């Protein structure tokens, strides 16, 4: 049941990052558009002939490679985090932030969550299907935050953040924080977390792989 819950709520944060615009310190920051510095560069080079060339042939416009859904979301997440750093007092440069800013960013995102997390004093604490509404807060689902950190960690590495050991998104305190969120939400919502087990390879799998390899080699 936890797997179904994760699937239903994994888009909480993605939908927010794509559609929502938030005003930070009287500055309206659009979170659904990319900054010019991160857009794909043109494939045209100065050496390419222009349309007015003596050849008389028009060059077809370059075809830009369409980003995958994951890459597009990762880019939006990265720009959202950069905008968040700019709204802090004082603003934080990308070269100055650490894991404490990542933790505060996760806490900030909770106000846009859609997952009901019951307080211990709530009569519906631990009930997966409450019979009526309550005043408990809505927060970001653990699965959404976990996926977000994974994308931001990859984006940090891609933008020359340094070694993976110094990646703030991979700091041990981030992993502990996410684990605490997972456990607290599981208790509050009455939905225990069950890690998906990897299927072990069997002897039959090895036979099939060997057979396919031999067939490809003989063709």
Buried (B, 14 or more C-beta within 10 A) or exposed (E): EBEEBBEEBBBBBBEBBBEEEBEEEEEEBEBEEBEEEEEEEEEEEEEEEEEEEEEEEEEEEEEEEEEEEEBEBBBBBBBBBBBBBBBBEEEBEBEEBEBEBBBEBBEBBBEBBBBBBBEEEBEBBEBEEBEEEBEBEBBBBBBBBBBBBBBBBBBBBEEEBEEEEEBBBBBEEBEEBBEEBBEBBBBBBBBEBEEEEEEEEEEEEEEEEEEEEEEEEEE
